[in-house]
Amino acid sequence: IWLKYIVARSKRSRSLHFLNMRWARLVSILLQCSILQRSWSSKTFSDRIPTTAKNFRAKSGNGWCVDSNGIEQTARTFLKLGCRSVQNECEADDMCVAFACESSIGMSVLYTKTDCKANCGAVDWVNNPSLITAGSYNGSDKWSGSKCYVQSAVTDVKNEVAAGSTSLTVSDASFLAVGDGLRIYSEVKTITQIGSGGVIVVATPFAGSYRNGAKVMKVKTGRALRIALKGHASGCPPDATGANVAAGCSCNAGYSGSVSAVTSSPFYASSCQAVAC
């Protein structure tokens, strides 16, 4: 009997020892996760903000976005999302130019006229994000840790754009590529050609006319066109010169018109015509 009792206690002790080891391992893993979480949480969203087409940049100061007068009265909507998610929302919305977020409270604001919830008639920021100058929480403690992020992939119209035109000249085209989308006010176009001196050709004519200095903003890529052009080194038409349509083709001397990228072979459409003497 005593022998059976000792064996039973021995088995029980081994079982308890095994369980204790399992618990110790679990506690160790949980502690490690806690340390990693604290390390990750100690970083601000600015430290890990992913690069996007709109190339958001944090403004100085904490809080929601404001202009040079410290005012936020502009078209905006509100979401219960953290910083990473709200950035994705702003990136996907052609009309969104900025966002402010505070991940610890899961609240954010999008500066857009899409699904607008406040000051919807005030769209100056949507048309010109350079008016956003800083972040400010104006005494609202729950927003004291938030930041304002503004689109920086923006340039200016260099020469007036006429209604019906399919081209424009911008001050800086270095961040744009064939297949990218661009927006002026409410018009969104797909870039089909980029020439020298900031000349850009778009797929469809502009409905409105735009003065010098109007803001041109990069928006989400025209994916179908970029896929079609990828891997194609299509040459230029006979009446134009250039490496290929993706790099850009220009009408030959004595010809007038333009060459645009399209999604099907030969991946260009030419309107180059001989100029009458």
N, C-alpha and C positions, 0 to 999 in steps of 0.2 A: 504493500500500500504506500509506504513511504517512498519507495522507488518510483512508483507511478506519479506521486505528488511532485517529486523533484523534477521528473521529466516534463510534466505539464507546466510547472513554473518556468522551466528553462525555455520551453517553446514560447510561452507567453512573453518572457523577457526579450527573446529574439524578435518577436513580432512588434513589441513596443519600441525596441531599439530601431527597427526598420522604419516604423511610423515616425519616430522622432527624427530620423535622418531625412525622411521625406519632408516633414514640416520645416526642418532647418533649411533645406534646399529651397523650399517655396518662399520662406521668409527672406532668404538671401536674394532671390530673384526680384521679389517685390521691393526690397530696399534699393537694389540697383536701378530698377525702373523709376523709383521715386527720385533718386539722385539725377538720373538722366533727364527726367521731366523738369526738375528744378533748373538744371543747366539750360535746357531748351527755353523754358519760360523766362529765364533771365535775359534772353536776347530780345531785342525789339523786332517788330516786323520789318523795320528799315534794314536790319542786318541780313534778312533772308528773303526780301521781296524778289520774286522771280522776274526775269526780263520778259517783257511782252512787246507786241508791236507798237503800242501806244507809249511805251517807255516812261512809266510813271516815276516821278521824283517827289520825295518828301519836302514839304515846306517847313520853314523854321517855326518854332512854337508848337505847343500841344493844343489839341482841340479840333473842332470842325473847321472847315475852310472859310476864310474871310477875305475881303478885298482890302485895299489900302486904307480904307476908313474903318476897318474892323467890323464890317457888316456882311451878313450871310444871306440877305434877302434875295434869293435866286431860285430858279426852278430846281426841284430836288425830290427825291423819294427816299423812303426809309425801309431798311431791311434788318431782320434779326439774323445776321450772319457775322462770322468772324472775318478777319482781314483777308485771308487767302481766298475765301469764297466770294467776297464782295469785289475783290480785284478782278476775278474771273467774270463776274457779272458786268462790270464796267468795260472790260476788254471786249465782250461780246456785243455790247450796245453801241451802235454807231454814234449815238447822240450823247454818250457819257464822256465827260472830259476830266472828271476828278471823283475822288471818294475820300471819306474819312471813316475811320474804324477804331474800335476798342475791343479787342478780342476777349478781354476778361469779363466784359458785360454782354458780349455777343450782340452788339448793336452797331449799325453802320448807316451811313447816308451816301447816296449816289447823286452826283450833280449831273442831271440829265432832264430832258423833257419827256422821256419815255415813261409811261405809267406815273406821271408826276403827281405828287401829293401836296406840295406847298409852293406858293409863289410861281405858279406855272406860266404866267405871262412874262416873267422876267428871264429872258434867255440870253442875256449878254455874255454870261460865262460859257454857255454852250457854244456860242459863236466865236468866243475869244477867251480861251483858258488862261492867257497871260494876265487877265484881270485878277486872278486868284493869287494872293501874295503871301499868305501866312496861315497858321492854325491858331485858333483861340477858343477857350472853353468858357470864358466870361463868367467865372465863378461856379459853373456847374461841375462839381467834384467828380461825378461819375464819368465825365468826358475828359478829365484832366490827364489821363494817360493815352489819349487817342492822338492820331496824327492825320494830317491832310496830305493826300497824294494827288499830284496833278500831272496830266499828260504833257510830256515834253517833246513828243514827235510832232512838232508844229512848225510851219514856215509861213511866208507871206506871198501873196500874189504880187509879182513884180511889175507886170504890165496889165492894164485893164482887160478883163475877159468879156467878150461880147456874147450875148445870147445866141445860141446856135453853133457856137464854136466847139471844136473837139480838142482844142489844145490850150495850154496856158503856160506862162513862164513864172517860176517861183524863185525866191531868193536863195533857197538851199534845197537841193534835191538829193543830197548825199545819203539820207536815211530812207529813201524811197527806191523801189525796184519794180520792174515790169511784173504785173499781176497783183500788186498791192492795191488796196482801196484807198481813196482819199475823199475827204468831205470838205465842202465849202458851204457854210450855213446848213441848209437841210439837204443839199444835193450830194449824193454819194456816187462816185464813179470808180471804174476799174482802170488802172494805168496799163496802156498797151505799148507805150514807147517812151523812152527817156533819151532826150538829145543833149547836146552840149549847151552850156549857158543856162541850165535849169528849165529847158523846154520840155514839157510833158504832154503826151497825147493820151486821150482817154477814149474809152470804147463807144460812148454815146454823147451826143451834143449836150451842152449845158442849157438848161431852160432859162436861167436868169443871167444877168450881167453882173460883174463884180469889179469893184474899184481896186486900185493899187492899195496894198496893205491889208486886204481881206485875209483872214487866217485860213490856211490850208492844213487840215489835220489828217494824219494817217489813221486809217481804220482797218478792220480785219481784212485779211488777204482775199483776193479773188481766187479761191482755191482751184476752181476748174481750169482757169487759164494757166496757173502756175504748173499744175500737173501736166497739162498739154505741152507746155514749153520745156519741161524738164527732160534733159537728155536729147533734145532736138537742136541741132546746129544748122537749122535751115538757113540757106543763104538769103540774100536780098533779091528782089525782083530785078530784071534787066535794066530798068530805068532808075535804079537806085544803087547806092554804095553803102558798104558797111560789112562787118564780120558776119552777122546773122541777125535774125529778127529779135532775138532775146537781148542782144547787145545794142541793137538799134540800127535802123536803116534810114538814110536820108536821100531825097530825090537828087538825081544828077544835076549838074549845072545845065541851065536851059530848060529845066523841068520845074513844075510847081505842084505841091500836094504833100501827102504824107504817107507813111507806111506804118500800119498798125498790126499788132500781134492778134491772132485769132486762135480758136481752140482746135481747129482741124487743119489737115495738110493743105497747102504747104506752110501753114502757120503764119501767114502774113496776108494782109489785104492792102493793095496799093491804089492810091488815087493820083499818083504822079502823072502829070500830063505836060507835053511840050508847050512852052510859052510862045504865043504867037509873036512874030517879029513886028 
